[in-house]
Amino acid sequence: MRPLRWCLTSSTGLLDRPRAAFPSFVIPSCFVIGHLSFSCIQVAECWRSGESTRLLMIDPSPYRSVAVASTFSPRFAQVLAEAKRIRDRFDSELSLVYVGEKSEETSAKFAAALERLSLPKNSPIHYEQGDPATAILRAIERNEIDLIVAGALEKEVVLHPFLGNVARRLLREGRSSVILFTHPARQPEPLRKIVFLAEYSEHGSNSLRRALHLAARENSERVYVVRLITTFDEARAKQGGTPAEADEDTKLEHFVLDLGHTDVPIEVRCIRGNTGFAAADFVKSVEADLLVVPLDPAKNAGQLPPNLEWLTDVIPCNLWVTR
């Protein structure tokens, strides 16, 4: 979509301000795909005299430490390459977590892998013993790892990627952020389309800033900021006398506009469905490369809410859980 030159007015009135007040334009619309209802707000860059107005949004605090769950499986090199990509995007330190004995053989394998990817030879390697998932969780806590990268270890069943045990436990029991790659590659594929599930909190705003930071580094085509509204949510809002649709649209506008300036194209949508799985349907409909789910540590101990528990079994694409 080509950047738009003139500002349109939103139904809520939030955008009825001078054109110079915003670096982006917001165009509300509504449409339906299948059994899902979408309210859409497209955010495009403002162009002035042929040049974009680029006022950078404050960068989020980067992840200080990124680690990769390592096994000498056929996909070891691919997962390590994806972890290097994430390390580079956030300018972080990368370490490796390996469940098994340290030996000359394993040391040689790691040295060769690090050299192939031009990673520092002295990259820390945390050796752990015991059950793989338990050992990785222990290493994360012991070494104060901010973000763990792993393969989703999925198997295709009826065209749905199912998580392996380690990935599932990292989502359920982990206290750090997690990125799971469903199809890691030695030459990582660009994350062209990113879907972010909006959470109205300071943690949610900071998580979106990080997602936009990654999107900018990836030269992503678009970031979809999505608010998931289930039938239960609508019933609860109606019981409280709140007009759910108008209320959510207004909140979404505030949520995006309060972030400030960004060069990344954004679309904001309210998704309504019978269950939380409507989010997976949306991810597939836009062919997203990454789904970002913020989990506020202050809410539900940073664990998945009931309407997103399906993520511990099936993920529609690469998944990034921010804690």
N, C-alpha and C positions, 0 to 999 in steps of 0.2 A: 504494500500500500504506500503510495507517494505521500510525503509529509503534507499536511494541510496548511493553507495560508490564512484562513480566517477562523475565528472562534465562534462556536455554536453555543447556545445557551442550554444548560441542563434543566431538567424538570424540577429539580430541587432548589434551584436558584443559587447553588454554591458557586457556580462558575460565572455568575453575572457580575464580573469584575473587569476592570480595564485589562486589555490584552497583555500589557507589559507585566501584569502581576503573575503570570504563569509562563513557565518554559515549555509547557506542553498543552495540547488541547484535548478536551474530554468530550466524546460524542456518545450520549446514551442511546441505546436501542434495545429491542427485545425480540427474541425469536425462539423457535422450538425445533429441536432435533429429536426425532423419535419420541420416546416417553419422557425426555428430559426437557425442562424449561430453562432457558438461559436469559438473563438480563446482562447486556453487554455494554461496557464503556471502553471505547478505544482511545488510547493515549498516543498521540503522534508528536514528533518533534516540531518545534516552532522554527521556521526558517526566516531569516531577515536578510534581504538583499542577496539571496542566493546562498548565504552561509548560515549554518545552524548556530543558534545561541547556545553555547556550551558552558553552563555553570555547574561545576561538578558537585554532586551530592557528597556529603561527608562520608568517607570510606569507613566501613565497620572495622572494629578491632579484628585483626587477622587471627587465624588459629595459630597459636605458637607452636604446637606440636601435632604432627600428623603421623599416624602409624598405619602400616599395612599388615593385615593378617596373612602370613606367608605359609604356604605348603609347597612341597615339590610335586605339585600336580601338573597335568598337562597345561593348565592355564596360569601357572605361576608367573611366567614372564608377562603375560597380558595384564594380570591384576597389578603387578608391580609398575608397569608402564602407566596404568590409570592413576595409581597413587602418586607417581612422579608428576603427572599432569596437575593433580590437585595441589601438590606441594608447590609447584611453580605458580599456580594461579593465586595462592594465598601467601606466597613468599615465606613459607614455613620450613621447619626442620622435619625431615622424614626419618622415621625409624622403622624397624621391622620386628614383628612378633612371630616367633616360631615355636611351635609346641613339639618338642623332641630334644634329643641329646645333642650337645655341641661336640663336634668331631672335626677332624681335618677335612673329611669329605664334605660335610655341610658348610664349613667355612669356605672351602674352595668354590662350592656352588654359588654361595652368596657373593663372593668376591667377583666371580665371573659375571653374574647378573648385574651387579652394581656398575661394573666397568662398561658393559654393553649399553647401559642407559645413561652413561656419563654422570652417575651419582657419586657422591663422595665415598672414597674407599673406607673411611672411618665412620660410616653411617651406623648408629647404634643398632644392635640386634639383641632383642630381649628373648632369651631362651626360657621356656616354661615347660612344666611337666603335668601330666594328668589328662583329664577329659579336655578335648580341644576348646569347646565353648567356655567352660569354666576357667581354663588357663588363660584364654585371651581376655576374658573379663577381668581376671586378676591382674594381668599385665597392664591393662588400661588404667585401673585404679592405682596400682603401685607406681607407675611411671607418669601419672598425671597427664595422660594423653587426651587432647581436646577433640580429636577427630580420628576415627578408625575407618579405614577403607578395606573393603572385602569383596569377594565375588559373591553373588547371590546364590550360587550353587544350585540353580534351579533345574528342574526337569519339566519338559513340556508335557502337559496333560490336557487334552481337549483345548489346545492352543493357548493355555494359560501357563505362565511361568510360576512354578511353586518353589518357595524358599527351602533351602537346606536347613539342617538343625542349627548350625553355627550362626548363620545369618538371622534366623528366627530369634535365637536367644540374645543376640546383640540388640535387636529391636526391643524385645520384651524386658530384658534385665539390665541393659547398659545404662550408664549415666553420662556417657559422652555422646557427641554427635556421631552419626554413622552415614557413610555413603556405600551403597551396594550397587555393583555393576552386574547387570544381567548378561551382557555379552561383551566382556572386556576384550580389548584389542591391543596388539603391540604398537600399532599406530592409532591412538585413540580417535574415535569419530567425534566431530564437533557437536557440541550440545546446542543445536540450532533453536529448539523450542523448549522452553522451561515452563512448567506449571507450578505455581506456588499456592498452597492452601492458606488463605488469610486467617490470622488469629489476632483478635483485637487486644493487644497488650504490648508493653514495651519490648518484651521478648520477641513477639511477632514482628514488630517494626524493625528491630535489629536483625532478625533473621531475613527479612525481605531485603534489607540493605546488603547483607552478605550475598544473597541470591543475585541481586543486581550487579554486585561487584564481580561475581563469577561470570555472569552473562556478558558483562562488558569485556572481560578478559577473553571470553570465548567468541566474541563477536556474534553473539546469538541474534537470530532474526527477530525473536519476540519472547516476551515473558507474559504469561497469563496469570493474573492475580485473581484467584477464585475463592468465592465464599460458598461453602457447602451448606445447604439448608434442606433438612429432611422433613418428611411429613410430620414427624414428632416435634421438630423445632417449630414448625408453623402452627401446630395445634397448641403448643405451649405459649407461643406469642399471642395467639388469638384469645386464649384463656386469660392472659394478663391484660387484654385490651389494647395490645400494640399492633398496628398495621404492619405486619412482618415485611411485606415487599418494599414499601416505601422506606421503612426504617433501615433495612439492610442496604438498599441502594445508596442511601445517604451516608451510612457508615463507611461503605466502600470508597465513596468519593473522598471523604475526609482521610481515610487510611492512606490512599495513594497520594493525595495532594500534600499531606503533612510530611511526606518523605523529602520534599524539596526537588531539586533538579537532577535529572538523569538523562543520559543519551540513549538509553536502551528503550526501544519501543515496547509499550505495555498495553495489554488489554485486560480489563477488569470485568469479571462476570459473576453473577449470582447463579448457582446451579441448584435446581430443585429436583429432588427425586425421592422415592419411597425409602431408600436406605443410603448409607454412606458410600455404597459401591457405585453410586452415580458419578463419583469423582473418577473412578477407574474408567468408566464409559467415556467421560469427557477427555481424559488423557489420551485414550485411543482415537477418539474422533479428530483430535488435532495432531495426532502422530507426534506426541511429545517425546523428547529424549531424556528428560529428567523431571521427576516429581519431587517437590520440596515440601516437607511437612514439619512445621515448627511445633515442638513440644515444650511448653513452659514448665521448668522444674518446679515452679510454685503451684502448679495445677496437676493434681493426680500423680504427684511424684515424678513428673516428666514422662509418664507412660501414655500409650495410645488411648484415646477416648473410645468408648464403646462403638461409635459409628465408624471408626477407622481400624478396628481390630482385625479386619480382613487382611490388612497389610502384612500380618505375621504369617500368612499362608500364601497369598498371591500378590505379586506386584506387577503393574502394567508396563513399567519401564524402569530405568535406573532410578534409584530412590535415595534421597538425602533427607535424613531426619536430623533436625537441629535442636540441640538441647542447651 
